[in-house]
């Protein structure tokens, strides 16, 4: 087997432009480096190759500079200095980069020596450059700056949300919404209802601000699209995100297939939950939203770890057991290196931005994982998910050009969502009790059944938002109506929202992606399908399945998405028949675990 058995970090090649201690304080410090790229003579293919390598190096430095500003700002959204450092890059550096990047893209595309560059991946990078040139408009540079400034307000708003709850000693204390969310797994239904309502009410307090923010973002984004010659922002984003391998119609097919093949199973899960909860509580009559996360058998919430450090160490053990299935230590070594370098911030706290991410660091080649852990099963899944992204970062770190190391999200999420399933049989590192391990597996697999409809919900909502952006009738009230219609299309019919309609109408506001990374969501659904396929392959042949997984990730973005999925031996298919086959595999595994 050709799988690596160890992981080492080779010394980076000498940098032609920037020293190790360079600190970016003004645009003028980096402008001469871009001017050099604009003006340098290119007389043959070798000089063009070196020019592209130098451009990649400069862009990698700036990418990492921005990354650290973002990481530090999200780790402490209350720190004005960190926010200012981040905003400096957005307002002073990013607008300059946009113009230069367009100029450099044109210089690349127009080079007569381009035809001599036959190395794998250049054709993929080139099609991206051509599309970027096609949609670039000078008038969009300040708009993009405004958009980035506006969308970061979401994290500050949500990161500041807290509620008051009594602790074990009966003393009222302030807790974050992620911390409060863990209480929704309590067997005490009265407590769940209290917590759920407090969370919703806290979000509801800021609903108007979030509505106004989203409307501003929608209008700015629509203007960018119109400036670039597109009818709407959806079509612009398909071009900007380089979606060469599928179309909006494929998304509509995904929505329809999920509605037919997956949504009916939500009713089965909800009905089973309702019946079990009613058995344990004679007063139970109607399934409510605060009943969605509790164990239906009345068992206490699974608690796989206590601290962020324990979460990390157990995940390393988990990755090590996956390594053992094929020999070597590659997966676990990735996390060991990150731990040694302090490239993780895992625990939830006040002032920390919501969500979780793995941020690649282009220069050092060792990514950073950020999350809001509160000792729940969901946190375990998030950790192995982001760990999958981290492995992907390591596997692509030595690809020669930055564009090669930045795969599309359909591929990036294949790395992370596959890791959730690949590690699942090793979760005994977190659960010594076999029954707890079984519960954890069932809950995670059921969450996959729930995830695909939610992805369809968010994606279909975004299509509506931006298709109607120019319509005066697309008011905030119309948006609420559209959301409720789409939300109910992909929800079970058992859970009652009676009396909670005001919360249901603004429940979309909890989805960070809508505000910060528009149209980045269908990728989760596409990748979830691919991940189930990777898991099926792994179950049939662990060595072959893992090798296919790594073969796909190593490609980075040097091949089309469909070819990358093919390298993993999984189809790129949104048909009802294919999705139905994958979901039946998941459903059969759930049934096996329950019996």
N, C-alpha and C positions, 0 to 999 in steps of 0.2 A: 504494500500500500504506500502511496506517495504522500500521505498526510504528514505534515511537520510534527516532530516529536518534542521540539523545544522552541522557545521564542526568545530571540535576542534582538536588541535594538542597535543596528549598525550605525556608525557615525555618519552624519549627514555630509554630503559633499560640500566643499568650500563655497560660500555664498559670494556671488559676483557683486552684489550691491550692498548688503546690510550686515553690519557686525552684530555680534551676540548681544551687546549692551545698548543697541540703538533703542531710543525711546521716542515715540512719535508725539510731538507737541504741537506742530503746525503743519499745514499742507505744504508750505514752502520747503520743508525738510525732505519731503518725498517727491515733490514735483520734478526735480532734475532727473530722477530715476525714470520717470515716465517719459520725460522729454528725450532721454537717451534712446528709449525704445521707439519713439516716434521718428527720430532723426537718423538712427544708425543705418548705414548702408547694408543691404543684403544682396550679395553678389552670387550666391550659389546655395544649393540645398543644405549644405552643412552649416552655413551661417544662419539660414532660416531655422534649422533645428536648435542651434544654440540660442538664437533670439527667442524662440518659443520657450526654451528651458528657463531663460532669464526672466521672461514675463511671468512664467509660472511661479518662480521663486519669489518675485516681488509680490504677486497676488497672494501667495501663501502666507507671507509675512503679514500683510494687511488683514487677511482673513483671520489669522490668529490674534492680531491686535484687537480686532473687533470682538472676537470670541471672548477674550478675557474681560473686556468691558461689559459685555452682555452677561457673562457668568457672575461677575462680581455684583452687578446691579440687581440681578434676579435673586441672588443670595441675601440681599438686604435692600429692599425697595424703599426703606425709610431713610437711607443714607443719601443726602443731597449731593455730596461730592461724587459718589459713584454714579448717580443719575446724570450729573453734569458731564462726567467723563464719557459716559455712553452717548449722551446727546451731542457732545462735541463731534464725535465721529459721524453721527447721522447728519449733522448740519454743515460741518466744515470739510469733512473728508469724502463722504459718500457722493455728494453731488459732483465733485471733481472727478471721481473715479468713473462715474457713469459716462461722461463725455470721452475720457481717455480710452475706456474699454471699447467703446464704439469705434474709435479711430484705429485702435490696434486690431480689432476684429476685421475691419475693412482692409487693413494692410496685409493681414494673413490671407484673406480670401483672394485678394488681387495679386498675390505673389506668383510670378511665373514658375517658381520652383516648387510650388505646392504639390504638383503632380508627382514629384519624386519622393515625397514622404509617404511611404507605403506601410509603415509600421502600424500594427494593430491599434485601433482606437482613434486614429486621426480622422477617419471618415465620420465617426460619431461626433467628435468635437467640432468638426467643420460644419456639419448640418446645424448644430446648435448656434454657432457663430453666425451663419447665414440668416437664421431665423431672428437672432438678436438684432442684426443690422436692419432687417426688414421692418421690425416693429419699433426701433429706436426713434424717439422724437426729443429734440432739445427741450421743448416746452414741458415735457413730462418730468424733467429732472427736479425742478422745485416741487412739483406735485408728489413725487415719490418721497421726497424729504418730509413733506407735510404728512403723508400717509404713515411713514415710519414713526414720526413724532406722536401722531394721534393714537396709533394702535398700541403703543407702549403704555398708554394711560390705562388700558384694561388691566394689566398686571398690578398696577398700583392700586386701583379701585378694589379688585378682588382680594389682593394680598392683605388689605387692611380690614377685611371682613372678619369679625369675631362674634361669638355669642357668649352669654353668661350661663354656666351650669354649675350645679353643686358637685363637689368632689366627694370622695369616699368618706370624708369626715364631715360632710354636710356644709362645707364652706363654699360660698360662691366664688368661682374663678373664671377668668376670661380664657377661652380656647379658640383656636383657629377652626375654620370650617372643615379642613381635612381631619383634624382631631375629632371634631364633633361627629363626622361621618362614621367613625368606627363605632359610635354608640348606637347606630342604626342596626347593628347586629345583635343587640341585647335581647334576651328572651322576654324582658319586661316590656310589654306592648305599650303601656302608658308612657314609659320613658322614651320609647322609639317615637311615639306620636309627638311628644313634647319637643324632642330634639329636631325631628323633621320639620315641624312647624316653625321652630326658631330659625333653622337654617333658611327655610323658604322666606320667612318674613325679613330676615336680614338681607337676603338678595333682593327682595321686593322693594326695600327702602331705596335701593340704588337703581331700580329698573328704568326710571326716566333718564337718568344720566347715561345708562348703558344704551338705551334706545337712541338718545341723541348722538352718542359717540358712534354707534353703528351706522346711523343715517349719514353722518359726516363722512365716515369711511366709505360707505356705499357710493356716495356722490363723487368723492375724490377719485375713487377707483373707476367709476364709469367715465369720468372725464379723461382719465389716462387712456382708456380703451378707445374712446371717440377720437382723441388726438392721434392715435396710432392707426386709425382707419377701420376700427372694428365696430360692429353693431352693439356689442355689449362686453362687459368685463369678463364674462365666462369665456367667450371666444378668444379674447386677448390672453387670458391666463393659460388656455390650452397651448397657445403659441409660446408664451413667456416661460412656461414650465417645461417646454420641449416634449409635449405629449404627441410624439410621432407615431406611437404604436397603438393608440386607440382614440376614439372620438366621443363627443357627447352622446351619440346614439348608443355606444357601448355602455355608457353610464346608465342610460335609460333602460337598457337590457338588463343590467345588473339589478336596478331597482325592481323591475318586473319579476325577475327570476327569484330574488330574495322574498318578494311578496308572496310568491306561489310556493316556493320550496322550503322556506324557513319560518315565516310568520305564523303559519298554523301550529308549529311546534311551541310557540310562545304560549298559546292557549293551553296546551297540554301541560306545560311546566307550571303555569299559573294555577290551573285547576288542581293539580297535584299538591301544590303549595297550600292552596286554600283548604283542601280537605284535611291535610295533616295539621295545620294550625287550628282548625275547628275541632279536631279530635282532642287536642291538648287543652282547649279553652272553650267551655260550653257557651260562653257569651260571645264568641267569635261568629260573626255573620257575613261580613263583607271584606274582601281583600282590598287593602288600601296601599298607597305608595310607600308608607313606612314599614310595610310588611315584606318588601322586596328583598332585603339583604339578610334578614334573620334566618337562622337555621330552622327549617320547617319542622324538625323533630324536637324543637325546644332545647337543643344543646347550646351551650355558650359559644360565642364567636371564637373561631380558630385564632390562635395567637402564636404565629410561627417564630417570633423573635421578640426581644425586649428593647434593644437599642440598635442604632444604625450600625455600630461596629459589629454587633452580633449578626445583623442582616448580611453585611458584607462577608464576614468570615464563613457563614453557612452557605452563602452563594458560591464562594470559592470552593468549598467542599463539594457542592452540587456540581459545579463545572468540572471538578477533578474526577468525579464519578463518571461524568459523560466522557471525559478523556479516556478513562480506564476501559470503556467499552471498545475502544479502537487502538489503544496504546498511545503513549505520549502525554503531554501536559499543556498543550497549546492554549486551550480555552481558559483554564484556571490561571495560567501564567499572565494572560492579559490583565486579569483583575489584580493579581499580585503586584504587577508593575504599577498599576494605577494607585493601589493602596500605598505602596512605598513612596510614590510621588505626591500623595495627598490630593489626587484628582477626583475626589468625591465629596458631595455635600448631601447627605441623605435624610436627615430628620426634619420634620415640620416644626416651624416656629413662627411667631408673629413677625410680620414684616417681610417674610419670604414670599416670593412670587409663587403662584399656583403651578401645578403640573409637574412634569418630569421630562428630562431630556438627556441625551448623550450628545455632547458637542465635540465634533472632531477638531483637533488642533493641528493645523496643516504643517507647521514648522517642526514641532517636537515629535509629532506622530503618535502621541499618547492622548486619548480623548479625556473629557471630563464628564462625569455623571452627576446630575442634579435631580433630586426628587424630594417629596414631602412624606416620608415614612412615618406611620403612626401604629406600627405593630400588627397590621392586618394582612390577610391573605392577598388582598389586592396589591399591597406593597411588595410582597414577595414576587408576585407576577411582574410588577413594574421593574423590580431590580433585575430579574433575569431577562426581561424585555430589553432594558437599556444595556444590559451586559451583552446581548446579541448585537446591538448596534456597536458596542465597543469592540467586539471581536471583528466586526466588519471593518472598522477603522484601522485596526492592526493589519488585517489582511490586505488592505489597499494602500497602506502608508508608503510603500516603496514603488508604486506606479510612478512613471517619470514626470507626468504633467498633472497639474491641479485638476483640469477637467476630467481626467481619467479617474481621479480619486473621489469624485463627487457623483455617485450614482443617483438616478431618480428615486423618488420616495417609494415607488412601487417595488423597487429592489431593496432599498434600505429597510423598509418595514418587513420584507420577506426575511431578512436577517434576524430581526428582533422577535417577530411573532413565531417564527419557527423555533427559536430558542426556548420560548415558553413551553412548547410541547415536547421538544427534545429532552428537556431537563426534568419533565414531570415525573418520570419513574425514579428520579434521584431525590425527590423532595422528602425522602425519609431523613435527609440531613436536617430538615426543619421539624419533622413530625415523627417522634419515636413511637407513638401509639399508632398501630396499623389502621385503626378505625378513623383516626384523625386524618391520616394520609389519604384514605379512601374518600373522606368528606371533601378534602381539599381538591382532589382530582375531579370529583363530580361537580363541585362548585365552579371550577375553572372551565370545564367542558361545557357546562350550562351557560357560562358567561359568553362562550363563543356563539352559541345559539342566539344569545341576546345581542351580541356585538354587531353581527351582520345587519339586522334590521335598523339598529341605531345609526350605523354608517350610511345606510340608504336614506334614512331620515334626514341627517345633516346634509348629505350631498344633494338630495332632491330639493331641500329648502334653499340651498345656495343657488341652485339653478334658477329657482323662482325669483329670488331676491334680485339677481343681476339681469335676468331677462326682462324684468319689469322696472328696472331702475329709472328709466326715462318717463315712465307713466305717472302722471300727476295723481292717479288714483291709488298708487302704491304707497299709501300712508302707513303710519305706525299701526293703526287699527287693522288695515288690510294685511299687514305683515303678521299680526297676531292670528288673524283668521286663517291665513295660509299655513302658518306653523301648526295650528291645532289640526287642520285637515290632514297635513302630511304626517304629523306625530301619531294621530290615531290610525292612519293607514298601516303603519308599521308597528303598532302596539298590540298587546293582547286585549281581549274583550272582557276579561274577568276582573281586572283591577278597576276599582271605582274612584273617579276623581270628583265625585259629587261634592259641591261646596268648596272645592279647591281650584276652581277653574281659573282664578286670577293667577295662581302660581303656575298652572299648566301653560297658560298663554305666554309666559315669559321664561319658560324653562330652557329655551334655546340659549339664553344668555350665559349659562354656565359653561358653554363649549368654547374654550379658548381659541380654537382654530378659526372660528367664524370671525373673530376680531383681529387676530395676529397673523394668521397664515391662510388666507382665503383660498378655497378649493383644494387645500391639502387635507383631504379626509377620505375620499374614495380609495386612496392608496391603502388605507387600513383594511378595507374590504377585499381589495384585489390581493393584497399580501396575505390576508387571513386564509383565503382559498389556497394560495400557494403553500402556506405553512402547513395546512392540513395534508396537502400532497407530500411535502417533505417528511412529515411525521409518519404518514402511511409507508413511505419508502423505508424510513428508519426502522419501523416495526417489522418490516419484511426482511431487511438485511441491514443491521446497524452500521457496518463498515461502509457498505456501498451508499447507504442513505446519507451518512455524514460526509463522505467524500464528495457526493453530488452537491450537497449544501455548500461546502467550502469551495468547490470548483466554481459555483455560481458567484459567490461573494468575491472571490479573487479577481473576477473580471472587472470589478468596479463599474465604470461606464465606458468600456471599450467595445461593447456590442449592444445591439438593440435589446429592449426589455424581453421580447419574446425569446431571443436566443439565450439570454441569461437564465430565464425560467427553464428553458430546454436543458441547459447545463445542469440544473438541479433535478432534471427528469420530472418536471411537473408541467401540466398544460397551462396556457394563458387563455382561459375560456370562461365566458360569463353566461353560458347557456343554462337554462333551467335543469337540463339533464345532468350537466357536469356538477353544478352546485348541489343538486339533489343527491348525487352519488357521494360527494364529500361529506355532506351533512348526515347522511345515513351512517357513514363510518363513525362519525362523532357520536351520533345517537346510540348506535350499537354499543359503543364503549361505555357510555353512560349507563345503559341498561345492564351491561355486564357487571359494572361496579356496584350497582344497586342490588343485584341478586346474589 
